[in-house]
Amino acid sequence: MRAVSPKERVLAAVNHIQPDRVPLDYLGTPEINAALLDYFRTKDMEVVLQGLGVDLRTVAPAYVGPPLQPGYDIWGVERRPVRNQAGTYDEPCNFPFKNMQSLEEVERYPWPSVDWFDFSVIPEQCKRYKEYGIVFGSMGVMDLINGIAFGRGVEQTILDIADENPVYLALAEKRFSFFLEYSRRGLEAGRGMIDIFFVGDDYGTQRGLLMSPTKWRKLFAPYLKQMIDLGHAYDCKVMLHSCGSTRALMDDFIALGLDIYETVQPEAEGMNPEELKKLYGDKLCFHGTISTQRTLPFGTVEDVKSEVRQRIETVGRGGGLILAPAHNIQPDTKLENVLALYNTAREIPL
């Protein structure tokens, strides 16, 4: 019998067809990446992904724009490393949008250009990863809440959304316009070889939505719809990242045409993976489901194995699941638990 390729496995799952085994994805912090590189005795993350049995690969353009100052991104946001009890995170510190009070200030800001990226490198990447499920995009593509909060501050951004502050709305339009063109060029460069178009925006908290469904439908659904339509125009499945509890928007996501929801965090209110599968599993493929808040950092190897088996049995059968950590695996996670996740999943046929 011919072996199933990772691409075939991924496409079966997202089309709600039972694959040979559940497809796998990886999300990790730099500390976990380093531990895995050491474990596999390599300096190449591709070797790590192959060793774990990961079925997805991401393609991206090359940055060719003006040299960036150390610690700065293309939006002018500076990040500095902040140490916590488990590891280090690069946190925003200069907030260049914070004091903007007029539309004129928004217009005067030195916004990045999509021309700063070379999309001609994408076809070769797609050919290199032709056996895998190919993803273009990331959690940060669109990202109209977090992405703006990095430059404006979380508190001000939340107030802006509540008040529908024209300055925030203008910032959102600037960011969205950039990523719409960035995404169009990337998908065009992929020449039909890209399988999944990945966008992100954090709509949820641990206990519910960040805003009312009515507010979300007014301010954010139109942007998401444009991204979904763009992906479908290039024959891609569209995957949305959102942290937290978004149960109240699942019907909206389906109505907008979303194909894959990433990432299912099982501890968040209303995000029990088995319930989501029963209610929405015929329309949405789910990504994630393995706890990065409890099981991976604090459970035993047997706890991890048990959760993986449960997710595959209750969510993965019949397709509709890309198994992965519910977010980036955190630095305080034992390496044996990470390996248990992937080794166990690869061993369970469907």
Beta strands, then each sheet from edge to edge (+ up, - down):
strand 1: 56-59
strand 2: 62-63
strand 3: 79-83
strand 4: 88-92
strand 5: 117-118
strand 6: 133-142
strand 7: 196-200
strand 8: 237-241
strand 9: 260-264
strand 10: 285-290
strand 11: 321-325
sheet 1: 1+ 6+ 7+ 8+ 9+ 10+ 11+
sheet 2: 2+ 5-
sheet 3: 3+ 4-
end
